[in-house]
Amino acid sequence: MSTKFDDYLKVQLRDPEFQKEYAALQPDALQKPLRYRGKKKTVELRTIGPIRDMDKVDEFKRAAAVKGRRNYIMVLIGFNTGLRIGDILKIKVSDVRDRDRFTMQEQKTGKTKRVYLQPGVQSEIQEYISHAKLKDSDFLMTSHPGGGPLSRTQAWRIIKEAGDRCGLENIGTHTLRKTFGYHHYKQYKDVAILQQIFNHSAPSVTLRYIGINDEEIRNNLMDFCL
C-alpha cells in the first residue's frame, strides 16, 4: 500500500541526481557513531543559522529523505515544532501515536512544554510508525525497533550530510529549530509568541537566535505602512 512518503520519494526519484544519491547512500551508513582516535581536534566555531530560502528548505527535506523515512521525519518534526534536537530524540511512539499534541519536559530547561503536530506532520508520523512497525515503548528516532534513540552525534551527522548535499554551510543540530523560528517570524511577525515557544528570556534573544538581523528589521519596517 502506497504511503505519502512513498509517493513523495517516487516523485523525487524522477530526478536523475537524486537517483544517484539515493543509490549511493544505501544502506544507511550514517547510523555509525563518530570515532575519535584519542587526539584533540581543532573545531572552527561558526554561527549556525536558519535555512532562509524555502526552496532550500524543501531541498533539505529531500536530501534527508535520501537516507530513509526516519531521517525525513526527524527533519519534518524539527522544522514544524521548533523542538531542540535532544527533545526530538527522546520522543516515544506513545507520545505521538494517533495524537496531534503531547506534553514533554524540555531536556535543557526542565520546563514542561506542550507540543502541537500539524495534520500533515501527524499523518506522516503515523505512516512512519506503521511502516517501521514501532511499538508504543519504542523511541520514535531509533535505529531499529526496540533499540535506544539516536545519539546527538548521529543526528548531527544526518543533518550535516543533508546540508552538504544541498550546498549549505554552517549547518548543525540547531538548524532545524532556527529554521522553524525564522519562518514562523517571517510569516506572523509575532516575536512574543515565538519567545514563549522557545522559552527565551527576552524578545531580543529570540530575534538574535533565529538570525533576524538589523537589515531584515529595516526592510520589514520600510514595507510597513498604516
N, C-alpha and C positions, 0 to 999 in steps of 0.2 A: 504494500500500500504506500503510495507516494505521500510524502510529508512536505510541509512548507520548506524545510531545509533542503530536502532532496530537489524540489523544484528550483530553489534558489541556486543550488550547486549546479544543476543541469544548465541553467541559463549562463552561469559564469564559465562553465566548461566549453562554451561555444567560442570563447576567446583562446586562440592558439597559445598565447603566452601563459595564460592561466593553466592550460592543459599541461604545459611543460613543467610548471612549478608544482602542480598537484602530483604529477607522476614522479618527479624527483624527490619529493618530500614524504614519500610513503616507504616504510611505516614511520610512525611518529618518533623522530629522533630527539625531539625537544623535551621528552619526558625524562631524559637522563640528567641527573643533577650536575652542576658545575663541579669540576675537580680542581683543587689547588695543589701545588707541589711544594708547599711549605715556604714559599717565597712571598714576601710582601709585594703587592702590586701597587704601582702608582696610578691613582684614579684621577682623571681630569674632571673636576666638578663643573657641570654645565646645568643651566637652568632648564628644568623640564617644563615645557609649555603645553597648551592645548593644541588640538588639531583644529585650526580655524576654518579651513576650506571644507565645505560639506561634501564636495566631490571626493576629497581625500579621506573624509570620514567613511564614506561608502567603500572606497578602495581599501581602507584599513580593515573593514569588516570582511571584505572578500579575501584579503590576504590571510586573515585569521581562519577563515573557512577552509583554506587550503589544508590546514592541519587537522581538520575534523570538527565535528559538531560541538564538542565540549569547549574548545577554544573560542569558537564563534559565540557560544552562549556566554562565556566569561566576559568577552568584549561587549556583547549586547547589554548585559546587566550593568557593566561599568558605565557605558555611555548613557544609559537611561535611568540610573538611580543615583549616581554620584557617590556610591559607596567606596571606601578605601579598599585596596586590593586584599588586605588582610581580612576584612569583614566579608568580602565576596567568597574568599576561600573557605571560610568556616560555615557557610550556609549548608544546612542539611536538606535533604529531599523533603522531609516532613515540614519544613518551613514554607515550602513553595508549591507542594503538590496540590493542584486544584484550588489555589488561593491567589488572590490579587493583592494581598498585603500581609505583612508579618512584622513582628516586633523582634528586635535583636539588641544586644548590648554591644556598643562600639568597643572594639579592642583597644584603641588608643586612649579614649577619654573615659570609658566605663559608663558613659551615659546611655540611657535607653533610647532607641531610635525606631520610629515606625517607617517601614519601607513599603512603597507602593509600586506595583508592577502594572504597566500599561497593558491593555488587552493583547496587543500584538506580541509583546515581550512574554507575557504569561503563556500565550499559546505556543510560542517557540520552546519555552522551557518544558511544557508538558510533553511535547513531541520528543524532545531530547531525553527526558526521563523514561518515556516509553521505549524509545529506540535503544537506549543503553541498558534497559532492564534494571534500573536502580530501585532499591528498597528505601523505605522511609528513613531507615537508620543510616543510609549512606550519605557521604558528603556529595554535594552537587558537583563540585570540581574535584573529581578523583581520577586516578589513572586507571582504576578498574573497580568494578562493584565489590564492596566490602573492604576496600582499601582506605587509607588515610587521604586527607586532602592534599592537593598540590602544595608544594612549598612556595614561598615568595620568590625564590630563585628560579624555580620552574616557570612561574607566572611571568617574571621579568623576561625570561628568555623568549617566551611565546610572544609577548608584546613587542620586544625588541626585534625579533625576526619579522613580524608583520610590518613594523615600521621600516625596516631595511628594504623589504620588498616594495614598499610604497615610495622609497626615496626620501623618507622623513628622517630628520636629525633630532637630537635631544628628546628621545622617546624613552619613557620609563614607566614604572608602576603607577605614578600619579597622572599619567597621560589620560587615562580613561575618565578619572574623576574631574580633572581640569577641563577636559573637552565637554563633559556634561555641564559644568558650571558656566563655561564660556558661552555655549549656545543657549542655555537657559536664560542667561542675562541678555544676550542679543535679541532673544525673542520677546521677553517680558519686561526687560529693563527694571526689574524689581530686586535690588540688591538686598533689601531687608529679608525677603523670603529666602533668598539664596544663602544669606548669612545663617538663618535658622536651620536650613537643610544641612549646611556644613558644620554647624555648631561652632562657628567662629566668634571671636570676642568683639569684633568691630567690622563695619562695612568696608573700611579701608583694607583690612586683612583679606577679605573676600575678593575685592577687586584686584589686589596685587596677586593673590593666589591664582586667579583664573586668567591673568595676563591682560587685563584691561588697562592699557596704558593711557597717558595723557592725550596722545594724538587721537585715539579712538573716542575718548570722552569729548574732546573738542569737536570732532566730526559729528558725533551724535547731537551735541548741543547746537551746532550750526544748522543741522537739518530740522531742529525742533522749532515749531512756531505755533503760537496760540491765536 
